[in-house]
């Protein structure tokens, strides 16, 4: 799945011990991370030219986190060793037939002398077999109110740390002041920033969502049910864990180290239909899957659910890195509920991919017609001028039915499957970029929310007729949005859904809302215009 699992996993035990000592020496502040400054000092001992070291860093820090953990450090050392023996450094070399297991560590000029000096001055015993790791809990105390004001710039050692600091000091005060968490999205916690990338699967029942996850993992996961009837009746998050087990939703939602605290807003009715399946698996170390209940046809289904299904899918959509909509050739109709689900993904169009699954159940001529019908159905629901990417294939462990598809169909399915796999493989590499993207999106939404709330407060009379004015503003909310948009020159597409906003507003007294605080909004503008670009500059490739 990921580059580091190929190279670092095939490092001998003896070399691992050597690399551990080197890593601890290079890690100047002992936080389990080697940042750009540490790397420049340490890698210079290899005597490799700067362009080669730039390439080494780019491949080792594939996730673009702005630092190297121990695994990434081993990859970097193996690449340095290859460069010293005359190999060309590229992504392909990690997947070539190089014998990583028996590769000698690189030659680092003067390292032994420097390490001996350091040991003399700071004697400390350490477990030679232990693996140094960055401790994510080091930043969790930032989210407590007492320490939030005292986060120094020097304690930020990665892009994600930087985003945490900016959120606590600059964006969170605005969100709290204008009750953004009640209207749009709950306040972010430490685990929201540290969560692994997520892939959500949506589709009508029996389109192969659970089978798709099983196919990706090449094994069953705890709590997986597969059948032609609607089997998955709950939201199941499949993630990495020390052993195989299922954790009930109420427990998952209150665990501080999991990014699901926000789901408590949907109540016990939802949490009883939510669970987390944990299992040790190399793929799950990089990606978390979200399996969803099949979307059923007919209006009655919405009234039978004891929780707001579209609200939950919308919440997961904002957290996910990729959303797969699954169809099969015999279920191309987009039901009312499926329409609502797809419209709840508004604003996340760039994450959506469509999978036409079980395509080997029809012959080539029928497949052409099915593909055309699917595109026609989607065109009526996805309101975008661009054509959505559709992957065609049969994503299960059964061999492809060549009797129906013929050899051409088999070839097409294999190519499509490779394309989808490479899309999935790119998720961890793009996770950091995605996190920045979502953070900026959130900051813009919080700003617009502040403008709307403060405008409603400003329109309220000082003494008489408050209830009447509040009702008038509620009824003419679309007009209010238009005024705010024109007054502050904001893009219309960034405004929230009017009906949903009105629904939440009905429980509030406008008179208690905050007035506009220009200083607070200026702080968020400075963060978007200066702090975030500065953060990205600080943690880019140190050899750029």
C-alpha positions in Angstrom: 0.0 0.0 0.0 2.6 2.5 1.0 6.3 2.9 0.1 7.6 2.7 3.7 6.0 -0.7 4.3 8.1 -2.1 1.3 11.5 -0.8 2.3 11.5 -0.4 6.1 9.7 -3.8 6.5 12.5 -5.6 4.8 15.3 -4.2 7.0 17.4 -6.7 8.9 17.2 -6.7 12.8 21.0 -5.8 13.0 20.5 -2.8 10.8 17.4 -1.8 12.6 19.4 -1.5 15.8 22.1 0.6 14.0 19.4 2.9 12.5 17.7 3.3 15.9 20.9 4.7 17.4 21.4 7.0 14.4 17.8 8.1 14.6 18.1 9.0 18.3 21.3 10.9 17.6 19.7 12.9 14.7 16.5 13.6 16.6 17.9 16.7 18.5 14.8 17.3 20.7 13.9 13.6 21.3 10.3 13.9 20.1 10.5 10.9 17.7 10.6 13.2 14.6 13.4 14.3 12.4 12.5 17.7 11.0 14.2 19.6 8.1 16.9 21.2 10.3 17.9 17.8 11.9 18.0 16.2 8.4 20.2 18.7 6.8 22.8 18.3 9.6 22.6 14.5 9.7 22.3 13.7 5.9 25.3 16.0 5.1 27.5 13.3 6.5 26.6 11.1 3.5 28.5 13.5 1.2 25.8 13.1 -1.4 25.0 16.1 -3.7 22.0 18.3 -2.7 19.7 17.2 -5.6 20.0 13.5 -4.6 19.3 14.4 -0.9 16.3 16.4 -2.0 15.0 13.3 -3.8 15.7 11.1 -0.8 13.6 13.4 1.4 10.8 13.6 -1.1 10.4 9.8 -1.3 10.9 9.1 2.4 8.4 11.8 3.4 5.8 10.5 0.9 2.9 11.7 3.1 4.4 15.2 3.1 4.1 15.6 6.9 7.2 17.8 7.1 9.2 15.3 9.2 10.5 11.7 9.2 9.4 9.2 11.8 11.5 6.1 12.5 10.1 4.0 9.5 10.6 6.9 7.1 14.1 7.4 8.4 15.0 3.8 7.6 13.7 4.3 4.1 15.8 7.5 3.8 18.9 5.6 5.0 18.3 2.8 2.5 18.0 5.3 -0.3 21.2 7.1 0.8 22.9 3.7 0.7 21.6 3.0 -2.8 22.7 6.5 -4.0 26.2 5.9 -2.6 26.5 2.6 -4.6 25.5 4.4 -7.9 21.8 3.7 -8.1 19.5 6.3 -9.5 17.0 7.5 -6.7 13.3 7.3 -7.7 10.0 5.9 -6.4 10.5 2.8 -8.7 13.7 1.7 -6.9 11.7 0.8 -3.8 9.6 -1.6 -5.8 12.5 -3.1 -7.7 14.4 -6.3 -7.0 16.9 -4.6 -4.7 17.8 -6.8 -1.7 16.9 -4.4 1.2 17.2 -7.1 3.8 20.9 -7.6 3.3 21.8 -4.0 2.3 24.6 -2.4 4.2 23.9 0.9 6.0 25.2 4.0 4.2 28.7 5.5 5.0 28.2 8.5 7.2 31.4 10.5 7.4 32.4 11.3 11.0 29.2 10.0 12.6 30.8 7.4 14.9 33.1 10.1 16.5 30.1 12.5 17.0 28.0 9.8 18.6 30.8 8.7 20.9 31.2 12.4 22.1 27.4 12.7 22.7 27.3 9.4 24.7 30.2 10.6 26.9 28.2 13.8 27.8 24.8 12.2 28.2 24.9 8.6 29.3 21.5 6.9 29.1 20.4 3.3 28.9 17.8 2.4 26.3 16.2 -0.7 25.1 18.1 -1.7 21.9 15.1 -3.5 20.4 12.5 -0.7 21.0 11.3 1.4 18.1 11.3 5.2 18.7 8.0 6.7 17.8 6.5 10.1 17.7 4.1 10.5 20.6 0.9 12.1 19.4 -0.2 12.6 23.0 2.5 15.3 23.4 0.1 17.7 21.7 -3.2 16.4 23.2 -2.8 18.7 26.3 -2.9 21.7 24.0 -6.7 21.2 23.7 -7.2 21.8 27.4 -8.2 25.4 28.2 -5.3 26.0 30.6 -2.5 25.3 28.2 -4.1 26.6 25.0 -2.6 30.1 25.3 0.9 28.9 25.9 1.8 26.8 22.8 5.1 28.0 21.6 6.2 27.9 18.0 9.2 25.7 18.9 6.8 22.9 20.0 5.4 22.6 16.5 7.4 19.9 14.7 5.0 19.0 11.8 2.4 20.5 9.6 -0.4 18.8 11.6 1.0 20.2 14.8 1.0 23.7 13.2 -2.6 23.3 12.2 -3.5 22.2 15.8 -1.8 25.4 17.1 -3.5 27.7 14.6 -6.9 26.1 15.3 -6.6 26.5 19.1 -5.3 30.0 19.1 -7.0 31.6 16.1 -10.0 29.7 14.7 -11.5 28.0 17.7 -12.3 31.3 19.6 -14.3 32.5 16.5 -16.2 29.1 16.4 -17.1 29.2 20.1 -18.2 32.9 20.0 -20.7 32.4 17.2 -21.8 28.8 18.1 -20.4 27.3 14.9 -20.3 23.8 16.6 -24.2 23.8 16.9 -24.9 24.8 13.3 -22.1 23.3 11.2 -19.6 21.0 12.8 -18.5 20.1 16.4 -15.3 21.7 17.8 -12.2 19.8 16.6 -10.2 17.6 19.1 -6.7 16.3 19.0 -7.8 13.0 17.5 -9.5 14.7 14.6 -6.1 16.0 13.5 -4.3 12.7 14.1 -6.9 10.4 12.5 -5.8 8.2 9.6 -7.4 9.0 6.2 -10.9 7.5 5.7 -12.7 6.0 2.8 -16.5 5.8 2.9 -18.6 3.4 0.8 -22.2 4.4 0.0 -24.7 2.5 -2.2 -28.0 0.7 -2.2 -28.2 -2.7 -0.5 -26.3 -5.6 -2.0 -24.1 -3.5 -4.3 -21.0 -5.1 -2.7 -19.9 -2.5 -0.2 -18.9 -5.0 2.6 -17.5 -7.4 -0.1 -15.3 -4.5 -1.5 -13.7 -3.9 1.9 -13.2 -7.6 2.4 -11.6 -7.8 -1.1 -9.2 -4.9 -0.2 -8.2 -6.5 3.1 -8.1 -10.0 1.6 -9.8 -11.2 4.8 -13.0 -10.9 6.8 -13.3 -8.2 9.5 -15.1 -8.5 12.8 -18.9 -8.0 12.4 -18.9 -8.3 8.6 -22.2 -9.7 7.2 -22.7 -10.4 3.5 -25.8 -11.5 1.7 -28.3 -10.6 -1.0 -30.8 -9.1 1.5 -30.0 -5.8 3.4 -27.4 -7.2 5.7 -25.3 -4.3 7.0 -27.8 -2.4 9.2 -25.3 -0.2 10.8 -22.3 2.2 10.2 -19.1 0.2 10.7 -15.7 1.8 10.9 -13.0 -0.7 10.0 -9.7 0.4 11.5 -6.3 -0.8 12.7 -6.1 -2.3 16.2 -3.9 -4.7 18.3 -6.4 -7.5 18.1 -9.7 -8.5 16.3 -12.7 -7.0 18.1 -15.9 -5.0 17.7 -16.5 -1.9 19.9 -20.0 -0.6 20.4 -20.9 2.9 19.1 -21.5 4.5 22.5 -18.0 3.4 23.7 -16.3 4.6 20.4 -18.0 8.0 20.6 -16.5 8.9 24.0 -12.9 7.6 23.4 -10.6 10.5 23.3 -8.1 8.8 20.9 -10.8 8.3 18.3 -12.1 11.0 15.9 -15.8 10.1 16.5 -16.8 12.4 19.4 -18.9 14.6 17.0 -21.3 11.6 16.4 -22.8 12.0 19.9 -24.9 14.9 18.5 -27.0 12.2 16.6 -28.1 10.6 19.8 -28.3 7.1 21.2 -30.6 5.9 18.4 -27.7 6.4 16.0 -24.9 5.2 18.3 -26.7 1.9 18.8 -26.4 1.4 15.0 -22.7 2.3 14.9 -19.7 0.2 15.7 -16.0 0.0 15.2 -14.2 -3.1 14.0 -10.6 -3.3 14.9 -8.0 -5.7 13.5 -4.3 -5.8 12.9 -3.7 -5.3 9.1 -0.9 -3.5 7.1 -3.5 -1.7 4.9 -5.4 -0.4 7.9 -2.3 1.2 9.3 -2.7 3.8 6.5 -6.4 3.9 5.8 -9.7 3.5 7.7 -12.8 2.2 5.9 -16.4 3.3 6.7 -19.1 0.7 5.7 -22.6 2.1 5.6 -26.1 0.6 5.7 -27.6 0.0 2.2 -29.6 2.9 1.0 -33.1 1.5 0.3 -35.7 2.6 -2.2 -39.0 4.2 -1.2 -40.0 7.1 1.0 -41.0 4.7 3.9 -37.3 4.0 4.6 -36.6 7.5 5.8 -39.5 7.4 8.4 -38.3 4.1 9.7 -34.8 5.2 10.6 -34.6 6.4 14.2 -31.8 8.9 13.3 -31.0 11.4 10.6 -29.3 9.2 8.0 -28.3 12.0 5.6 -26.9 14.0 8.6 -24.6 11.1 9.5 -23.4 10.6 5.9 -22.7 14.4 5.6 -20.7 14.3 8.9 -18.6 11.3 7.6 -18.2 13.0 4.2 -16.5 16.0 5.8 -14.1 13.7 7.6 -13.4 11.3 4.7 -10.7 11.5 2.1 -12.5 9.5 -0.5 -16.2 8.6 -1.0 -17.1 5.6 -3.2 -20.6 5.4 -4.6 -21.3 1.8 -5.5 -23.8 0.6 -8.1 -24.4 -2.7 -9.7 -25.9 -3.4 -13.2 -29.2 -4.4 -11.8 -29.6 -1.5 -9.4 -29.0 1.7 -11.4 -32.1 3.6 -10.2 -31.3 6.5 -7.7 -34.0 6.3 -5.0 -35.3 9.3 -3.1 -33.1 8.6 -0.1 -30.1 8.0 -2.3 -30.7 11.4 -3.9 -30.8 13.0 -0.5 -27.6 11.2 0.5 -25.8 12.4 -2.6 -27.0 16.0 -2.1 -25.7 15.8 1.5 -22.3 15.4 0.0 -22.4 18.9 -1.4 -19.0 20.6 -1.1 -17.2 17.3 -1.2 -17.5 16.7 -5.0 -13.7 16.3 -5.4 -13.8 13.2 -3.1 -16.5 11.3 -4.9 -15.7 8.3 -7.2 -18.3 6.0 -8.7 -17.8 2.2 -8.8 -19.9 0.1 -11.2 -19.5 -3.2 -9.3 -20.4 -6.8 -10.4 -20.0 -5.7 -14.0 -19.1 -9.3 -15.0 -22.8 -10.3 -14.6 -23.6 -8.8 -18.0 -22.0 -9.2 -21.4 -20.1 -6.4 -23.3 -23.1 -5.1 -25.2 -25.3 -4.9 -22.1 -22.4 -3.3 -20.2 -22.3 -0.4 -22.7 -26.0 0.2 -22.2 -25.7 -0.1 -18.4 -22.8 2.4 -18.4 -24.9 4.9 -20.5 -27.9 4.5 -18.2 -25.7 5.0 -15.1 -24.2 8.2 -16.5 -27.7 9.4 -17.3 -29.0 8.7 -13.8 -26.0 10.4 -12.2 -26.3 13.4 -14.4 -29.7 14.1 -12.9 -28.4 13.9 -9.3 -24.8 15.2 -9.4 -25.2 18.9 -10.3 -21.8 19.3 -11.8 -20.8 20.1 -15.4 -17.9 17.7 -15.2 -18.2 14.0 -15.8 -17.6 12.0 -12.6 -15.0 9.2 -12.7 -16.6 5.8 -12.9 -14.6 2.6 -12.3 -16.0 -0.5 -13.9 -15.1 -4.0 -12.4 -16.0 -6.8 -10.2 -14.5 -6.1 -6.8 -14.8 -9.4 -5.0 -12.6 -12.5 -4.4 -14.4 -14.6 -7.0 -12.7 -14.9 -10.4 -14.1 -12.7 -13.2 -16.9 -14.4 -15.1 -15.2 -14.6 -18.5 -18.2 -16.5 -20.0 -20.1 -13.2 -19.9 -17.4 -10.6 -20.4 -15.0 -12.3 -22.8 -11.2 -11.7 -22.7 -11.6 -8.0 -23.6 -13.8 -7.5 -20.6 -11.4 -9.2 -18.3 -8.6 -6.9 -19.5 -10.7 -3.8 -19.0 -11.7 -4.8 -15.5 -8.1 -5.4 -14.5 -7.0 -2.0 -15.8 -9.9 -0.3 -14.0 -9.1 -2.2 -10.8 -5.4 -1.0 -11.1 -6.6 2.6 -11.5 -8.9 2.4 -8.4 -6.1 0.8 -6.4 -3.6 3.5 -7.3 -6.3 6.1 -6.3 -6.5 4.3 -2.9 -2.7 4.1 -2.6 -2.4 7.8 -3.1 -4.8 8.6 -0.2 -2.1 8.4 2.6 0.3 10.5 0.4 -2.3 13.2 0.0 -3.7 13.0 3.5 -1.7 16.0 4.8 -2.7 18.2 1.8 -6.3 17.1 2.3 -6.1 18.1 6.0 -4.9 21.6 5.1 -7.6 21.8 2.4 -10.4 20.8 4.9 -8.9 23.2 7.5 -9.1 26.2 5.1 -12.6 25.2 4.1 -13.6 25.1 7.7 -12.1 28.5 8.4 -14.0 30.0 5.5 -17.3 28.4 6.6 -16.7 29.7 10.2 -16.1 33.3 8.9 -19.4 33.2 6.8 -21.2 31.8 9.8 -19.9 34.6 12.0 -21.1 37.2 9.5 -24.6 35.7 9.3 -25.0 35.4 13.1 -23.7 38.9 13.8 -26.0 40.3 11.0 -29.1 38.6 12.7 -28.1 40.2 16.0 -27.7 43.6 14.4 -31.2 43.5 12.8 -32.8 42.9 16.2 -34.6 45.9 17.8 -33.4 47.3 21.1 -36.6 47.0 23.1 -40.0 46.4 21.3 -41.1 43.7 18.8 -38.2 41.3 19.2 -40.3 38.1 18.5 -41.9 39.6 15.4 -38.5 40.7 14.0 -37.0 37.3 14.7 -39.8 35.5 12.9 -39.5 37.9 9.9 -35.7 37.2 9.7 -36.3 33.5 9.9 -38.9 33.6 7.1 -36.7 35.8 4.9 -33.4 33.9 5.6 -32.5 33.7 1.9 -32.8 37.5 1.7 -30.6 37.8 4.8 -27.9 35.6 3.1 -28.0 37.8 0.0 -27.5 40.9 2.1 -24.5 39.4 4.0 -23.0 38.2 0.8 -23.2 41.6 -0.9 -22.1 43.5 2.2 -18.9 41.5 2.7 -18.3 40.4 -0.9 -18.5 36.7 -0.2 -18.9 33.8 -2.7 -22.6 32.6 -2.9 -21.5 28.9 -3.1 -19.9 29.0 0.3 -23.2 29.8 2.2 -24.9 27.0 4.1 -28.1 25.3 3.1 -31.0 27.7 3.9 -33.5 25.1 5.1 -31.1 23.4 7.4 -29.8 26.7 8.9 -33.4 27.8 9.5 -34.2 24.6 11.3 -31.2 25.0 13.7 -32.0 28.7 14.2 -35.5 28.0 15.4 -34.1 27.0 18.8 -32.2 30.2 19.4 -32.9 33.7 20.7 -31.2 36.1 18.2 -30.9 38.8 20.8 -28.3 36.6 22.7 -26.1 36.3 19.6 -22.7 38.0 19.5 -22.1 41.3 17.6 -19.6 41.4 14.8 -16.0 41.3 16.2 -13.8 42.6 13.4 -10.6 41.8 15.4 -11.5 38.1 15.6 -12.3 37.9 11.9 -9.0 39.7 11.1 -7.1 37.1 13.1 -8.7 34.3 10.9 -7.9 36.3 7.7 -4.3 36.7 8.9 -4.1 32.9 9.6 -5.4 32.1 6.0 -3.2 34.8 4.3 0.0 34.5 6.3 0.2 31.8 9.0 -0.8 28.8 6.8 1.5 29.7 3.9 4.3 30.3 6.4 3.7 26.9 8.0 3.9 25.1 4.7 7.1 27.0 3.9 8.7 25.9 7.2 7.9 22.2 6.6 8.5 21.8 2.9 11.4 19.7 1.5 14.5 21.1 3.4 16.5 20.8 0.2 14.2 23.0 -1.9 
